[in-house]
């Protein structure tokens, strides 16, 4: 019998989504996958860059997520960019559906990972950032980085001066 892995093993992450959108709410959901898709994911190959979620007929579907074909697969291989059904509670789907109808809101995948041996995707309800918001975010990151460097340098100087006294 195969041993189940525990914990969270990250397969793919969508860093661009956090840059391009304000993340309002996140959800963890399962996916309906074929066997070759799971094997390809276990090899650690996937891309969430162009992915999005669409609510259609009361079901959540993940579009444009690239899971490459399994190299040892035969005629049973999957297509790389097919739409995949997401497994969520009805209340979550209804809430996401109503919120995503608002102007400027969309649902994007943030991360694809294995949790306790099962493939999961973290999706987020997001609102698009304007260009000046992106610049503001970068400026804040740079300011905090510079302040942390200055604090670390001051601590190093303080430790060095204490070492000289002793």
Buried (B, 14 or more C-beta within 10 A) or exposed (E): EEEEEEEEBEBBBBEEBBEBBBEEEEBBBBBEBBEBBBBBBBEEBBBBEBBBBBBEEEEBBBBBBBBBBBEEBEEEBBEBBEBBBBEBEEEBBEBBBEBBEEEEBBBBBBBBBBBEBEBBBBBBBBBEBEEEBEEEBEEEEEEEEEEEEEEEEEEEEEEEEEEEEE
